[in-house]
Amino acid sequence: MHRDLTPEQVRAFFDGHRTVRQYVTQPGGSPQRLPDDELDAILHAAQRAPTDATAQLYSLIWLDSPEVRQQMAELTTNLHIATASEAFMVCADAHRVKRILEVSGRQPGHWPAVGVHFGIGDAVMAGTNLLTAAEMLGYQGCWIGGVLNNLEPIATALKLPPEVLPFAALTIGKSAEQTPYRPRLPRPLVIHTDEYRAATDAKLTEGIDLMNPIADRPGTPGDWGKLLGAYFAADGGMEHREPKLVELLKRQGMLAGTPAK
Ligand SMILES: Cc1cc2nc3c(=O)[nH]c(=O)nc-3n(C[C@H](O)[C@H](O)[C@H](O)COP(=O)(O)O)c2cc1C
C-alpha cells in the first residue's frame, strides 16, 4: 500500500479537489448510484477517522430513498441532493455514547457544550475521510451547510433523537461540470507560527484581492467581500440562521449552559 507519495503527488491530489454540484446522472436524470464496493470503501474510510476519547460522537444518515433525497434537497435548498450518486446527512451525535453508558450500567454525565465541540469535530473528520476517499475513487462532492435553512424540519423528518445535531449534508458523484480551481487565502493569514499573529489591514486587503475570483460569475468579476457580506454581515444569512440553530440546540438538549434535567 502506498504510504510514500512524493510532496508533489500529495499537492496534486489535493489540488484536484473541487466542490461539485452537478453530477452525471442516469439518462432520465435519476442518480447514478455508486457500485456497492465503492460505497463500502467510502463508508469504511468514514469510520476509520480518528475520534475523540474513542467515542465516535457522530452519525451519518445515508439518504437512500428518492423521496427522502427530494425532501432533503428542498429543505436544504441544494437540489443536487436529489441527483448526486450518494448523499449523506452528517450529524454530531452525543446520544449513542450515553446509551452505551446506560446499557453498561453507568449514569451519563451532563456536558452539552463538550458534546457539540467534539461531536462536530468527530462528524467533520468522518465526513472529510468519506469525501477524500470518494475523491481517491475519482468522484467529487459538496458539503451542504444549507441544512441550517430548515434545521427543525430536517431533524424531525430524519427522526433525530435528542443530542443529535445535523451539521451538514454531503453529496458525492461524478462531476458533470467544468469547475474552476477556487483559491484560498495566502498561507501567512491562516497558518501561524508559535503564536497567533493578527493580520494588518494591508495583508487582509491582499487576501481579499487573491480571493475575489472565488466569487466570479460569467461576465462579472468576483467581489469576495460582497459574497462574505451576504452571509456574515449585519442582516446577512448567518444572522437569520442563528436563532433557528439556538432553537434546535435547545430542543435537542445540546445548548451550552442549560442545566441537567
Ligand atoms: C461546512 C460547509 C458547508 C457548505 N455548504 C454549502 C452549501 O450549502 N451549498 C453549496 O453549494 N456549497 C457549500 N459548500 C461548498 C463551499 O462553497 C466550497 O467548499 C467553497 O466554495 C470552496 O470551493 P472548493 O471546495 O471547490 O475549493 C460548503 C462547504 C463546507 C465545508
The ligand as a MOL file (V3000), in Angstrom:
LIG
                    3D

  0  0  0     0  0            999 V3000
M  V30 BEGIN CTAB
M  V30 COUNTS 31 33 0 0 0
M  V30 BEGIN ATOM
M  V30 1 C -19.3250 23.1990 6.0260 0
M  V30 2 C -19.5280 23.5300 4.5610 0
M  V30 3 C -20.7750 23.9180 4.1330 0
M  V30 4 C -21.0100 24.1860 2.7630 0
M  V30 5 N -22.2690 24.4600 2.3520 0
M  V30 6 C -22.5420 24.5660 1.0230 0
M  V30 7 C -23.8960 24.6490 0.5890 0
M  V30 8 O -24.8450 24.6640 1.3840 0
M  V30 9 N -24.1130 24.7000 -0.7500 0
M  V30 10 C -23.1020 24.6660 -1.6550 0
M  V30 11 O -23.3860 24.6900 -2.8570 0
M  V30 12 N -21.7900 24.5860 -1.2740 0
M  V30 13 C -21.4970 24.5090 0.0480 0
M  V30 14 N -20.2000 24.3420 0.4810 0
M  V30 15 C -19.0980 24.2930 -0.5000 0
M  V30 16 C -18.2350 25.5590 -0.4710 0
M  V30 17 O -18.9480 26.5920 -1.1180 0
M  V30 18 C -16.9050 25.2770 -1.1640 0
M  V30 19 O -16.1810 24.3140 -0.4280 0
M  V30 20 C -16.0550 26.5550 -1.2860 0
M  V30 21 O -16.6740 27.4520 -2.1810 0
M  V30 22 C -14.6310 26.2630 -1.7800 0
M  V30 23 O -14.6870 25.6270 -3.0490 0
M  V30 24 P -13.8610 24.2840 -3.3470 0
M  V30 25 O -14.3020 23.2790 -2.3140 0
M  V30 26 O -14.2280 23.8750 -4.7590 0
M  V30 27 O -12.4100 24.6180 -3.2340 0
M  V30 28 C -19.9380 24.1170 1.8380 0
M  V30 29 C -18.6650 23.7370 2.2990 0
M  V30 30 C -18.4610 23.4380 3.6380 0
M  V30 31 C -17.0890 22.9790 4.0810 0
M  V30 END ATOM
M  V30 BEGIN BOND
M  V30 1 1 1 2
M  V30 2 1 2 3
M  V30 3 2 2 30
M  V30 4 2 3 4
M  V30 5 1 4 5
M  V30 6 1 4 28
M  V30 7 2 5 6
M  V30 8 1 6 7
M  V30 9 1 6 13
M  V30 10 2 7 8
M  V30 11 1 7 9
M  V30 12 1 9 10
M  V30 13 2 10 11
M  V30 14 1 10 12
M  V30 15 2 12 13
M  V30 16 1 13 14
M  V30 17 1 14 15
M  V30 18 1 14 28
M  V30 19 1 15 16
M  V30 20 1 16 17
M  V30 21 1 16 18
M  V30 22 1 18 19
M  V30 23 1 18 20
M  V30 24 1 20 21
M  V30 25 1 20 22
M  V30 26 1 22 23
M  V30 27 1 23 24
M  V30 28 2 24 25
M  V30 29 1 24 26
M  V30 30 1 24 27
M  V30 31 2 28 29
M  V30 32 1 29 30
M  V30 33 1 30 31
M  V30 END BOND
M  V30 END CTAB
M  END
